[in-house]
């Protein structure tokens, strides 16, 4: 049943947050609310916030204050949800009178009830349910286009990395039942989704809390059986938990994309220990060697932290040398951010911001040269591309290959003689490259 209230949602932060936003949109859409793309047209604005690092917190607060300006126009109510809401609910209600309700990370599925309370003149604050079972069975409005969708397989984290606040914001690791994940993937495929991207704080830990053993390998094999799915991609694979069974699935299942997102954060053993990580330099080097031998065409993405407390010049140099020799296809480096409430915030040897930023930039400069070289090796190769749109300025279609994940990697631009539909897979011969993107031409499939 339709009502005349328009809802706008601004989703910040990671893909896991985005899925929560999509579920809120689905719930509210099925409840009769009209969903609008532009917040200035909304009667109720929801900002789903991030609190992972300082920059994310600042962006969240700035966005809330920006959205609050619309209360002088159409907007009647402003609601904060997500990680910042979970972490700072008291401060938000005290210091941001523009906010009419706060909904933490474990309560997003109650958004329709919250809105009814707000409309009744109340100021609800929901928080603290971060260890509850993951809500199932709610409708979802996919916001990543009709052909690609994120699929969250768990919530929370048990890894206890010393720099990370996520366990305090999202609770202990809880895997979703495999049957529920398969059902959602099947529904997504029936709606036209051709690529699903599995996400979690740690996808490699999937299933241990349910059965006592690794479950990602079985989950991937089951997902690969869904006829209408073409690609199954995996993000956030912790290096110490990647098993031979997982590697075998990536090597043999055609639908499982040959792309691993493995956050290693550092390579020096002393720094890794201070980070609370469970792998060593030797473990990481052996894993990379094994992956490249077993899956020769694999794309490996990683993330690093520069300027961790106590990181010496020698340890940073070791990290730089590792980046040069490992030659990751994709790499992102972040300057260490002090997060209150984490063990790393109390460590000695905190570095100044200039040093941290400088080290981050050095790593990215090294990686830029590597990316340029690796990209040039794609010249003349034929890759499968998922078409995502048409660039009217360049008069070319664009999309992603198996080596390019949504939101974090580059794209492939290509010319075509005939119309290509969004969501269609085509073969493209690479004719030109830069550090991150490629350009080519569609060729006829053999």
C-alpha positions in Angstrom: 0.0 0.0 0.0 1.5 3.3 -1.1 1.8 6.3 1.1 3.0 9.8 0.3 6.2 9.7 2.4 9.4 9.8 0.4 12.5 8.1 1.8 16.1 8.9 0.8 19.1 6.8 2.0 22.7 7.8 1.9 25.0 4.8 2.4 28.6 5.4 3.5 31.5 3.0 4.1 32.0 -0.6 3.1 29.9 -3.0 0.9 28.6 -4.7 4.1 27.1 -1.4 5.1 25.7 -1.1 1.6 23.9 -4.4 1.9 22.3 -3.2 5.2 21.2 -0.1 3.4 19.7 -2.2 0.6 17.7 -4.2 3.1 16.4 -1.0 4.8 15.4 0.2 1.3 13.7 -3.1 0.6 11.8 -3.1 3.9 10.6 0.5 3.5 9.7 0.0 -0.2 7.6 -3.0 0.6 6.0 -1.0 3.5 4.6 1.5 0.9 7.2 4.3 1.2 8.4 5.9 -2.0 12.2 5.6 -2.4 13.9 8.6 -4.0 17.4 8.9 -5.3 18.0 12.5 -4.4 17.9 13.2 -0.6 16.7 16.8 -1.2 13.4 15.2 -2.4 12.9 13.1 0.7 10.7 13.6 3.6 12.8 11.2 5.7 16.6 10.9 5.2 18.5 8.0 6.5 22.3 8.2 6.7 24.0 4.8 7.1 27.3 5.7 8.7 30.9 4.3 8.8 33.3 4.6 11.8 36.2 2.5 10.7 38.8 5.2 10.6 38.9 9.0 11.4 38.4 10.0 7.8 35.3 7.8 7.6 33.9 9.3 10.9 34.5 12.8 9.6 32.7 12.0 6.3 29.8 10.5 8.3 29.4 13.6 10.5 29.8 16.0 7.5 27.2 14.0 5.6 24.7 14.1 8.5 25.2 17.9 8.8 24.8 18.3 5.1 21.6 16.3 5.1 20.3 18.3 8.1 20.2 21.4 5.8 17.3 19.7 4.0 15.2 20.0 7.2 14.8 23.6 6.1 13.1 22.3 3.0 11.3 19.0 2.4 12.9 16.8 5.1 10.9 16.2 8.2 13.1 13.6 10.0 16.8 12.7 9.9 17.9 9.2 11.1 21.4 7.9 11.7 22.2 4.2 11.3 25.3 2.1 11.1 28.7 1.9 12.8 29.0 5.5 13.9 25.4 5.3 15.3 26.3 2.1 17.2 29.5 3.5 18.6 28.5 7.1 19.6 24.7 6.9 20.1 24.9 9.0 23.3 27.0 11.7 21.9 24.9 11.9 18.7 21.7 12.4 20.6 23.3 15.0 22.9 25.3 17.0 20.3 23.3 16.6 17.1 19.7 17.8 17.8 19.0 17.6 14.1 19.1 13.8 14.4 15.6 12.3 15.2 16.6 8.6 15.8 19.7 6.4 16.1 19.8 2.8 14.9 22.9 0.6 15.5 24.4 -2.1 13.4 22.2 -4.9 14.9 18.9 -3.1 14.4 18.7 -1.9 10.8 15.9 -4.4 10.1 13.7 -2.5 12.6 13.8 0.7 10.5 10.1 0.7 9.6 9.2 0.5 13.3 11.7 3.3 14.1 10.1 5.6 11.5 6.7 5.0 13.0 8.0 6.0 16.4 9.7 9.1 15.0 6.4 10.1 13.2 4.7 9.7 16.6 7.0 12.3 18.1 9.5 9.9 19.8 13.3 9.9 19.5 14.2 6.2 19.5 17.8 5.0 20.2 18.5 1.3 19.2 21.9 -0.1 19.9 23.8 -3.0 21.6 22.3 -5.9 19.6 25.6 -6.6 17.8 25.8 -10.3 18.7 22.2 -11.2 17.7 21.5 -13.6 14.9 21.7 -12.0 11.5 18.1 -11.1 10.4 16.9 -13.2 7.5 13.9 -13.1 5.1 13.7 -9.3 4.6 13.3 -7.8 1.1 16.2 -6.1 -0.4 16.6 -3.4 -3.0 19.9 -3.9 -4.9 21.7 -0.6 -5.6 24.6 -1.8 -7.6 22.8 -2.1 -11.0 20.7 -5.1 -12.1 23.7 -7.3 -13.0 26.0 -7.3 -9.9 25.2 -7.6 -6.2 27.1 -8.0 -3.0 26.1 -11.0 -0.9 26.9 -10.8 2.8 27.7 -14.3 4.2 28.4 -13.3 7.8 28.7 -10.4 10.2 31.0 -9.5 13.0 34.6 -10.6 13.5 36.7 -12.7 16.0 40.2 -11.8 14.6 41.0 -9.1 17.2 43.5 -7.1 15.1 44.9 -4.5 17.5 44.1 -1.6 15.1 40.5 -2.5 14.3 37.3 -1.4 16.1 35.0 -3.6 14.0 34.4 -6.3 16.6 33.1 -3.6 19.0 30.8 -2.3 16.3 29.6 -5.5 14.7 30.0 -8.1 17.4 31.4 -11.7 17.3 31.6 -13.6 14.0 28.3 -15.1 13.0 27.9 -17.1 9.7 24.6 -17.1 7.9 23.1 -20.5 7.3 24.3 -21.8 3.9 20.7 -22.5 2.8 19.8 -18.9 3.4 22.8 -17.6 1.4 22.0 -20.0 -1.5 18.3 -19.0 -1.5 19.3 -15.3 -1.7 21.8 -15.9 -4.4 19.1 -17.8 -6.4 16.6 -15.0 -5.9 19.2 -12.4 -7.1 20.0 -14.5 -10.2 16.3 -14.7 -11.0 16.1 -10.9 -10.9 18.9 -10.6 -13.4 22.1 -10.6 -11.3 24.9 -12.3 -13.2 27.8 -11.6 -10.7 27.7 -11.9 -7.0 30.5 -10.7 -4.7 30.7 -12.5 -1.4 31.6 -10.2 1.5 32.2 -10.5 5.2 34.8 -9.2 7.7 36.6 -12.5 6.9 35.1 -14.7 4.3 37.6 -17.5 5.0 36.2 -18.0 8.5 32.8 -18.7 7.1 31.1 -21.8 8.6 33.4 -22.5 11.6 30.9 -21.2 14.1 28.2 -23.3 12.6 29.9 -26.6 11.9 33.4 -26.4 13.4 35.1 -26.6 10.0 35.7 -24.4 7.0 32.6 -23.8 4.9 33.6 -21.4 2.2 34.8 -24.1 -0.2 31.4 -25.9 -0.1 29.5 -22.6 -0.3 31.4 -21.6 -3.5 30.7 -25.0 -5.1 27.0 -24.7 -4.3 26.8 -21.2 -5.6 28.5 -22.3 -8.8 25.6 -24.6 -9.5 23.2 -21.7 -9.8 22.6 -21.7 -13.6 22.0 -18.0 -14.2 25.0 -16.9 -12.2 28.1 -16.3 -14.4 30.7 -15.0 -11.9 31.1 -15.6 -8.1 33.7 -13.3 -6.7 35.1 -13.3 -3.1 36.4 -10.4 -1.0 38.3 -10.2 2.3 40.1 -13.5 2.5 42.5 -13.5 5.5 45.8 -15.1 4.5 46.2 -17.5 7.4 42.8 -19.1 6.8 43.1 -19.8 3.1 43.1 -23.6 2.8 44.2 -25.9 0.0 40.5 -26.8 -0.4 39.7 -23.1 -1.1 42.6 -22.9 -3.6 41.3 -26.0 -5.4 37.9 -24.4 -5.8 39.3 -21.2 -7.3 41.5 -23.3 -9.6 38.8 -25.6 -10.9 35.3 -24.0 -10.6 34.8 -22.0 -13.8 32.3 -19.6 -12.2 34.5 -18.7 -9.3 36.4 -15.7 -10.4 40.2 -16.1 -10.3 40.6 -13.0 -8.0 41.5 -13.1 -4.4 41.3 -10.1 -2.1 43.8 -10.9 0.7 44.5 -8.1 3.2 48.0 -8.8 4.5 48.5 -5.3 6.2 52.3 -5.7 6.6 55.2 -8.2 6.0 57.6 -7.6 8.9 57.0 -10.2 11.6 57.5 -7.9 14.6 54.9 -5.4 13.1 52.5 -8.2 12.3 52.7 -9.5 15.9 52.0 -6.0 17.2 49.0 -5.8 14.8 47.6 -9.0 16.3 47.9 -10.8 13.0 48.2 -14.5 12.9 50.5 -15.0 9.8 54.2 -14.4 9.3 56.2 -13.1 6.4 57.2 -16.7 5.5 53.5 -17.8 5.6 52.5 -14.9 3.2 55.4 -15.5 0.8 54.6 -19.3 0.6 50.9 -18.6 0.1 51.5 -16.2 -2.8 53.9 -18.7 -4.4 51.3 -21.5 -4.0 48.5 -19.3 -5.5 50.5 -18.3 -8.5 51.6 -21.9 -9.2 48.1 -23.4 -8.8 46.2 -20.6 -10.4 48.5 -19.0 -13.0 46.0 -16.4 -14.2 45.0 -15.3 -10.7 44.6 -11.6 -9.7 45.6 -10.9 -6.2 44.5 -7.7 -4.4 45.8 -6.7 -1.0 45.8 -3.8 1.5 48.6 -2.5 3.6 48.9 -0.2 6.6 51.8 2.3 6.6 53.1 3.9 9.7 51.8 1.4 12.3 53.0 2.3 15.9 56.7 1.5 16.3 57.3 0.8 12.6 61.0 1.5 12.0 62.6 2.8 8.9 64.1 -0.7 8.3 60.7 -2.4 8.8 59.1 0.1 6.4 61.9 -0.6 3.9 61.2 -4.3 4.2 57.6 -3.7 3.4 58.5 -1.6 0.3 60.9 -4.3 -0.9 58.2 -6.9 -0.5 55.7 -4.8 -2.6 58.4 -4.6 -5.3 59.0 -8.4 -5.4 55.4 -9.7 -4.8 54.1 -7.6 -7.7 50.4 -7.6 -6.6 48.0 -6.9 -9.4 46.0 -4.6 -7.1 47.1 -2.9 -3.9 45.8 -0.2 -1.6 47.9 1.3 1.2 46.4 3.3 4.1 48.2 5.5 6.6 47.6 4.1 10.1 44.7 5.8 11.9 44.6 5.9 15.7 41.2 4.5 16.8 40.1 5.0 20.4 39.1 1.8 22.1 41.7 -0.3 20.2 44.8 -1.9 21.6 47.0 -0.3 19.0 46.0 3.2 20.2 47.8 2.4 23.5 51.0 1.1 21.9 54.2 3.1 22.2 56.0 4.5 19.2 53.1 6.4 17.6 54.3 8.1 14.5 53.4 11.6 13.4 50.9 12.2 10.6 53.4 13.5 8.1 55.6 10.3 8.5 52.5 8.0 8.1 51.2 9.9 5.0 54.7 10.0 3.4 55.1 6.2 3.9 51.7 5.6 2.4 52.5 7.7 -0.6 55.8 5.9 -1.1 54.1 2.5 -1.2 51.5 3.7 -3.7 54.1 5.2 -5.9 55.9 1.8 -6.0 52.6 0.1 -6.8 51.8 2.6 -9.5 54.9 1.6 -11.4 54.1 -2.1 -10.9 50.5 -1.6 -12.0 51.6 0.2 -15.2 54.0 -2.8 -16.0 51.4 -5.4 -15.3 48.7 -3.6 -17.2 50.9 -3.4 -20.3 51.2 -7.2 -20.2 47.5 -7.3 -21.0 48.0 -5.8 -24.4 46.8 -8.1 -27.1 45.0 -10.4 -24.7 41.3 -11.3 -25.0 39.3 -10.9 -21.8 35.7 -11.5 -20.9 34.0 -8.3 -19.8 30.7 -7.7 -18.0 29.2 -4.6 -19.7 28.2 -2.0 -17.2 27.2 1.0 -19.3 28.0 3.3 -22.2 30.3 6.4 -21.9 28.7 9.0 -24.3 31.7 11.2 -23.9 34.2 8.6 -25.1 31.6 6.9 -27.3 32.6 3.5 -25.8 31.0 0.9 -23.7 32.7 0.0 -20.4 32.7 -2.9 -18.0 34.9 -5.1 -15.8 36.9 -8.2 -16.4 37.6 -10.9 -13.9 40.7 -8.9 -12.8 38.5 -5.9 -11.9 36.2 -5.8 -8.9 33.3 -3.4 -8.3 34.1 0.0 -6.7 37.8 -0.7 -6.0 39.4 -1.5 -9.4 39.6 -0.1 -12.9 37.4 -0.7 -15.9 37.7 -1.9 -19.5 36.5 0.5 -22.2 35.6 -1.1 -25.5 34.2 -0.3 -28.9 31.5 -2.5 -30.5 29.9 -2.6 -33.9 26.5 -3.6 -32.5 24.6 -2.6 -29.4 25.7 -4.3 -26.2 23.3 -4.7 -23.4 24.1 -3.8 -19.8 24.7 -7.1 -18.0 25.9 -8.9 -21.1 29.2 -10.7 -21.2 31.4 -10.0 -24.2 34.9 -10.8 -25.4 37.2 -7.8 -25.7 40.7 -7.6 -27.2 42.9 -5.2 -25.2 44.6 -2.5 -27.4 45.7 0.1 -24.9 46.3 0.4 -21.1 47.1 2.9 -18.4 47.9 2.2 -14.7 44.4 1.0 -13.9 42.1 1.0 -17.0 42.2 -0.8 -20.3 40.8 0.0 -23.8 39.9 -2.5 -26.4 37.4 -3.7 -29.0 34.7 -6.3 -28.9 35.5 -9.4 -30.9 33.2 -12.1 -32.1 33.1 -15.2 -29.8 34.5 -18.3 -31.4 
